[in-house]
């Protein structure tokens, strides 16, 4: 459990430093001219040793820039395995920097078989095209002697159905 706490702290530091970092020279980034805020439900299929159906909701913020556009997203949802009767809840974050780059993220995970529970984190690496998001990850969960019917390594395909979109324009200073 002690190693798990150190791992959780290290991942938290990496993601928080990446989130609040400026550009490569250390200067703060200039606000983009247009920011797009999107949200909507998602439906997914998670495949590993076991197959899980995923349902949830995702909030995305896209900074529209000519060079290195960024997308950041927060999601919350649940997954259910019908054959093993395992229910899982997750809260996650991912980001994408650039047009053709990979997405990097992590989820806080809670799994239960209605007798025992396991909690942990799931770092993910993925690729996003339009509404489809393919992710590969690993569930790093707490130890349990009897409750082992969860995916350790998984591939997840999510389809996000955007139903809310808002634009925010940066005001230019006139000379």
N, C-alpha and C positions, 0 to 999 in steps of 0.2 A: 504494500500500500504506500510505503514511503517513496519508492521509485515512481509510482504512478503520480503522486503529488508533484514531484520534481518535473516529470514530463509535462503535466498539465501547466505548470508555471512557465516552463520554457516555451511551449506553444503559445501561451497567452502573450508573453513578451515579444515573440517573433511577429505575431499578427498585429499587435497594437503598435509596434514600431513601424511596421509596413503600412498601416492604415494612416498614421499621422505624419509620415515622412514627406518631406518636400521633394524637390527635384535632386538630381545627382550632385549639384554644387552646394546644396544646403540652403538655398534660398526657397522661400515659400512659393508654392505654385500659384500662378495667376488663375483667378476664377474663370471657368469656361464661359463663352458667350451664351450657350444654351445648355441647360440641364433638363433632362427628361426623367420624371418620376413615374414608374410603372408598377402596377400590382395586379395580382390575379391568382387564382387557384392553380395547383398543379396536380397531375396524375402521373404516377410512375410505376416502374417495375424494377425491383431490386433482385439481382440474381447472384448467388454464391453457392454455398452448400445447400441452402434453402431458398425458396422463392417467396418474396414478400411483395404485397401490393402497397403502394405509397399514395397518400393523399395529404395535401397541405396547402399553404398559402405563401406567396413570395412577394417581397417588396424589392424593386430594383431602382437604382439611381445611375443614370448614364450621363457622363460628362462628354458632350460633343465637342471634339477638338480635331484639328487637322492632323496633328502628330500625337501619338499615344493616347487615343481616347480610352476612358476607363469606365468600367461597369462594376458596381458594388451591389451586393444583394444580401438581404436577410430573409430567412425562411423558417417556417415552423410547420410541423406536420406530424403524422403518425404513419406507421407501417404495421401490417398485420400478416402473419403467416397462418393460413387456414389449416394446413396439415399438422403443424406442431403446436397450434394454439398459443402463439407468442405475439404479444402486442408491444410495440415500441413507439416512443415519442422522441422527437429530435427538434433542436433549435440550432440553426446553422448560419454561417456567413461564408460567402465566397466573393472573389474579385477577379477581374480580367483587365489586364493592361495591354492595350494595343488591339489591332483589328483581328489578327490571326493567332493570337497567343492562347495559351492554356489558361484555365481557371484554377485558382488555388483556394482552398477553403478548409473549414473544419465544422464539425457538428458536436454538440453536447447530446449524448444519447442516454435514454432510460429504457430498459427492456424488462418485461415481466412475463412470466408464464402463469400468473395469478396465484402462485404459491411462493415464489422467490423473485427477487429483483436484482438487476445488475445495472450499474451506471458506468459511463465512461465518455471518451471522446472518439471521434472518427475523422482523421485527416483525409481530405479528398483532393484528387487531381482530375481535371475534366476538360471537356471541349464543348463549346456552345455554338450552335448554328441556329439562328432565328429563334424558334420556340422550343427546340429540342436541346437538352443538356445531358450529355453522357459523362458520368463520373465513375472513377475507380477509387476505392478507399479501403480502409481497414478499421474495424471496430476494436478499439483498445478498451476492454471492459474489465470490471473488477472480477476477482476470482470467485468461483462457485463450484462446489463439488457435484451437485445434482443438475444444475441448470446450465447445460452446454449446447442447447439446440438453437443457437444464433449464428449468423454469418460472421466469421472473422474477417475474411476478405470478400469484397463484393464489387459488382458492376451495377450501376444504376442508370436507367434511362428515364428522364423526366420530361414531360411536355407541359409547359407553362402557358396557360390561356389568359393573356393579358386582357383585362376588362376595364381598367382604369389607367388613364394616361394624362399627365399634366406637364406642361412646359413652363420653365422659368428662364426668363431672359435677363442677362446681366445688363445693367444700365451703363451706357458709355458716358464718359465725361466729355463734355463739349468744351472746346477751347475758344 
